């Protein structure tokens, strides 16, 4: 294990934190203005797409980011190891942002997204794994290390929309994308200059390398998959169906099918015991609750981003009766979630401890999360029904606040519960399922954003919020049955 030197932690933790800070800075900064870039008129520096189409592309991008993480994890486990995967991923991400910073050209834009998706898939899951590799299995400092690591993520996510959003409104979109590229460049420089010295040998080994016996079979599977994709696109082109709607629907269907395949594989495996199968059944309603939650949370960068841009009074001079002469960049609202996470996470964690034996079980926390997430949409109805053309920005602040509290009730608990309910033979695959709940959510959102642009906003927020609250109530009502299936896991 590398020598300590960063508040009692290995020096490599600082290297990974700084790299992840800049990677998240680039990711969230770019995503904060991505929807605007797509639907703003060409005269304002955008592509002039329909709003529904623009929001759909952002949702597809989010779904593919999480799907690519599965591929990135496999590449690290079987081919490259985490260190080389992180390095290649950082380079691809930087290239993607550089391409976005160049003058408008839609083909170039799609190529840029491809680099970002593949790069993030290689870097994001593997940099987290590399943090764990710095410690022995039962080291008591691991939880503290990941807490610091998550803080670096949220700090990057908080600062980037503020800077990128300001650059976008004052100079233009490409200045914002350039800032994201520079951020990733800083992260890459830190990693290249310090990784060898601070990370030691961690992440250099390939945990489960492809053996000569399995290499031919593996590449055969990869080749068959590649040919199948090419044939599918060829058939769509012949049928004149090779368009955004068809691609979007395909990704949405994949987002649903992949978790089902994972569940079925684990449940039907001979390596899964009877008790583990019961726990898998208990996990299904939690997974669906997670999908519902992420559907609302991820709309912060699509539906609520559009709402902040089009339906919110951003001129503080009007809001404060002339006391403040400043116009809020719409992208700044994307900083609210990480800001609330950093400030509220210690309070929520302390609350669970203070409640002691009254600490709600996992299922109830999931139900509470859905109630809060649903409420974050329902509160948006009140300013809309008043008939005001542009609403007070504090309604959006309240909405982001509620969904962040919901996230703190569900996300950390979900990660922990996933590991506890996982069959012994499928621990890693079970964690993949947890992240696939976000993939499924964004895949479904890719279809729902068109609904948002076609119906009244108050009805959209009302229907969606009510469904989330209804599902939360159902989860809580069935909690005794679900807890019984968990066989002692609380």
N, C-alpha and C positions, 0 to 999 in steps of 0.2 A: 504493500500500500504506500502511495507517495507520502512524503513528509508533510506534517501539518504546518500551517503558517497563516491560515485565514480564519481567525477567531476559533482556533482549535480544530478546524476542518482542514482536509488536504488542500494544498494550494490549487489543485486542479479544479476544485469547486468554483473558485473565483473565475477561472478561465471559461468554464462552461456557463456560468451565470452571465458574464459579460457577452459571450457569443449569443446566448439565448435572448438577452435583453435587446441586442441590435437586430436579431432575426425577427422577434415579435414587434419591435419598433417598425421595421420595414413592412411586415405583414399587415398590422392593424392600421398603419398610416395609409398604405395603398388601399386597403379595403374601405377605409372611411370615406374615400372620394370616388371609389370605383363606380357605384351606381350613378352618381352625378355625371361622371365622365361619359357614360354610355348614353344618357338621355338628354344632356344639355345640347342646345343647338350648336351647329358647327361654328356659328359666329361667336359663341362663347367658349370654344375650344373643345367641344364634345363631338359625339358621333351623330346626335340627333335621332336616336332610336326611340321607339315607343316606350313609355315608362314601364309597362308590363313586361316587355321583352328585356329591358335593361335589368329589372329586378330578378327576372328569371335567370339571366346569365350569372348574376352574382350568387344566386342560390346554387346553381349547377357547379360553379367554381368551388363553393364551400363544400359541397358533397364530394367532389373529386379530390379535394385536399385530404379529407379523412380517408377516402378509399385508398389513396396513394400511400398512406401510412402503413397499410398492410403490406404492400409491395416493398416499401422501404425497409420495414422490419425483416422481411424474408431475405432481402439482399444482404443486409448486415449479418443475419444469422448464418447464411449459407455461402456467401461469396466474399464480402469485403471486410466485415467487422464494423463496429460502430464508429471508430475514429475516421476511417477512410470514407465511410458513408456520410458522416457529418461534413467533412471537407468538401466532397463533391457536391453535396446538397447546397452548401453555402455559396459555392461558385455559381451553380445553376440559378439560385434565387437572385443573386446579384445581377446576372445576365438578364434575367426576366425583368427586373426593375429598370435596368438600363434601356432595354427595348421599349418599355412603357414610356420612358422619358423622351423618346424620339417623337418627331411630328406624326400626327394622326395618319394611320394606315391600318385598316381593320384586320388584314391578314397578319401584319406585324403584331397587332394587339393579341390575336389568338396564339401566335407563336410565343409571345411573352407569357401568357397564362400557362401554356404548356410547360415552359421552363420553371415557372413558379410552382406548379402542381407537383412535378417530378422532384424538384429541389426540396420542397417542403416535406414531401413524403420520405425523402432520404434523411433529412435533418431532424425533423420534429420528434418522432418517436425514439430515435437513436440517441439524441443528446440527453433525453431523460434516462434512458438505459445506462448511458455512460456515467451519469451521476451515481446510480446505484453500484456501478462497478468500482467506484473509488473506495468502497467500504466492505468490510466483512459482512457475512449474511446477517448476523445477530448484533451488529454494532448499534448501540443506543443512539448514535448521532445521526442515523439515517433520516429519521423523521424531521430533525432540525435542519438537515441539509436540504431536504425537499421543500421545507417551508421557506428557506432563503431563496431557493431556486424559483419557486412560485412567485415570490415577491419580485424577483427580477423580471419575470414574465409580465406581471401586472404593471410594473413601473414603465416598461417599454410600451405596453398597450395604452397606458394613460397619457404619456408624453407625446407619442407620435401623432394622434389625430389633432392635437393642439397645434403642433408645428406644421404638419402637412396641410391641415385645413386652412391655416393662415396663409401659407404660401399659395394654395389653390385660389383663394379669394383675392389675394393682393397681386399675384403675378400670373398664375395660370396652372392648369393641371400638370403640365410636364415639369414644372418646378417642384410640385408636390411629389411626383413620382421620382424625380431626381434625388430628393431628400431621402426617400425610402432606399434608393440604390446606394447612396453614400452611407446610410446607416448600416446596411448589410456589408458594405466594404469595410467599415470600421470593425464589425464583428469578425469578418474573415481575417483581417490583419492581426487582431488580438489572438485568434485561434492559431494561425500559422506560426506566429512568433513565440507563443508561450506553451502550446500543447505538448510538445516533445519534452520540455523541461518540467512542467507541472503535473502532467497526467501519467507520467511513468509508462508502464506497459499496458495500463487499462485501456480497453477498447481496441487493442491491436489484434487480439486473437479472433478467429472465426469460430463461434460456439459450436456450430453444427455443420461443418463444411460438407459440400457435395463430394461424395466418394466417387472414385472412378467407375464403380459399379452402377451408381445411381445417376451419374452425369448424363449419360445418353438418354435415359428415361426422362430426366428433368428437362433437358433441352427439347425433347420430343414434345412434351406437354406445352412448353413455351411456344414452340413452333406451331402446334395445332391451334393454340389460343390466338396467336397472331393471324394465322390464315383465316380463322373463323371471324375475327373482327373485320378483316379486309373484305371477305365475302359478304358479310352483313352490310357493310357500307356500300359495296358494289350493287347489291340487290336493292337497297334503298334508293340509290341513284337511278337505277333502271326504272324503278316504280315512281320516280319523281317525288320521293318522300325524304330525301336527304336534306332536311331543314332543321331549324332550331327546335321546333315543337317535337319532332320525332326523336331527336337526340336527347332532349330533355326528358321525354317520357321513358326512353330506354334507361337513362341514368336513375330515374325515380324507381323504375322496376328493379334495377340492380340493387338499389339501396334497400329494398324490401326483401329481395331474394337472398342476398348474402347472409344476413343474420339468421334466416330460416335454415339455410344450409349448415351454418355453424351449429345451431341448436340441434338439428337432426343428427348431425355427425356425432356430437357428444352424447346425445340421448340414446342412440342406437348402438353405440360402441360397447363391446364386451368389457372394456376397461372401466366403464362407469358402473358403480355399484347401485343397488336399489335405493339406498339413502341419498346418494348423489343425484340420481334421477329425480327424486322427490324435490330436492333443492333446486334442480334445474326448472321444474314446473313452478316453484315458488318465485323464481327469477323472472319468469315471463311477464307477469303483471307489473313488476318493477321496471322491466325493460320498456314496456309500452308507456308507462308513466314518464319514463325518461325521454322517450321519443316526443311525447306531447309537450313536455317542458322545453326541450331544445327547439321545437318548432316555434314556440313563442320567443325564446331567448334569441335565437338566430335571426329573427325578423327585426332585431335592433339595427342590423346593417342593411336591411332592405326596406321593409314597410315603414318602420319608424324613421329611418334615414330619409326616405322620400317625404314622410310627413313633416319632419323637421325643416326640410327644404321648401316645401310647397304650402304647408298649412300652419306654420308657426311664425309668430311675430318675432323676428330676429333683431329688429331695431330697438335697442335698449332705450333710446331716447323717447320712444313712444310708450314703452312699458313702464319707465320710471318718471314719466312726465317731464322729460328734459334734464333729469339729474345726471344721466350717463349718456355720453355721445359715442356710441359704439355699436357696430352691427356684428352679431355673433356669427361666425362661420358655422354652417350647418353641420360640418364634420365634427365639431367640438362635442356634440352630444355623444359621440362614440367613446369619449373618454370617461363618461359617467360610470359605466359598468366596472372597469378596473379600479377607478377611484373608490367606489363603494366597497369593492371586494377588499382592498387594502385596509380601509378604515373599519369595516364591519366584521371581517373574518375573526380577529381576536375576540371580539365581543360575543359572537355566536359560539365559538369554540368554548369560551369561558362559561356561557350559559348552559351548554350541555353538561359540563362538569358540575356546575353548581346545582343543577336539578337532581343530581345523584340518582336515586332509585326511581325518581319521577321523570327521568330522561326518556322521552318518547322512543318507542322502538322504530326500527328502520322504516317499516311500512307506513307508520303514522307520519314520519318526517317526509316521506315521498308525497303523501296526501296533502300535508301542509304546503309543500312546495308547489303543488298544482293549484291549490287555492290561491296562493299569493301570485303565481304566474297568471292565472286567469284574471285576478283582480287588477294586475298591471295593464291589461287590455280594457277591462270594464271602466276604469277611471277615465279613459280617453273619451268615453261617451259623453260625459258631463259637459265639457266645454263645447263639444260639437253640437249638442242639441240646443245650445243657447243661441245658435245662429251666427256666432261671431266668425268672420271670415278667416282671421289669423288668430290662433289661440295663444295664451300666455305660455312662455317656454317652461314655466315651473310645472305644468301638467306633464310634460315629457320627463322632467327630472323625477317627478313622483313615480311615473311608470317604470323608469330605469331602476329606481330605488327598490320598488316592490319585486321586480324580477331578479334583482341581484340578491336580495334576502332569500328568495326562493332558491336561487342557485346555491347559496351557502347551506341550505337545508338538504339539497339533493346531491350536488356534485361530489363533495368529499365523502359523504356517506355512501354514495353509489360506488365509488372506487373501492372503498373498504369492503363493502358487502359483496362486490363482484369477486374479490379474491377469496372471501370466506365461503361463498356458495359454489366456487369452481370445483369441478371434479379434479382429483389429484393428477390425472393424466393430461388434463387440458387447461392448466392454469393460464398459460400465455394466450391461448385461443379465447378463453373466457374474457380476458381483458380486451381483446380485439372486438368482441361482441359489444362491450360497453361503449367503445368509441364508435362502433357502427350504429349505435342509437342516434348519434349526431348525424351520421351519413344518411340514415333513413329520414330523419327530420328535415334535413336540407333538401333531400330529394323530393319529399312531399311538398315542401315549401315552393319548389320550382314550379309546381302545378298551381299552388294556391295564390301566388302573387298576382296571377292574372285575374283571380277573383277580386282581389283588393282593388285593382284598377277599374273593375267593371261594375262594382256596386257601391252604395253609399258607405263612407268610412265608418260611421256610427254603427251601422248594421254589421260590418265586418268585425269590428272590435267586439261588439256585443255577442255575436254568434261564437266567435273563437274563444272569447273569455268564458262564456257559459259552458262550452264543451269541456274546457280545461277544469273548471270548478266541478262540473258533474263527474268527470273521471276521478278527480281527487276525492270526492265523497264516496264513490264506489270503491276505490282502493281502501279507504279507511273502514268502510263497512265490512269488507271482506278480509280485514287484517287478521282476525283470529284464525281463519282458515289458511291464509298465506303463511302466518307464523308457524302453524302446525306442520306445514310442508317443509319448513326450514330445518326441522329436527335439531332444535337447540341453538341455532344461529340467530342472534338477536341484533 
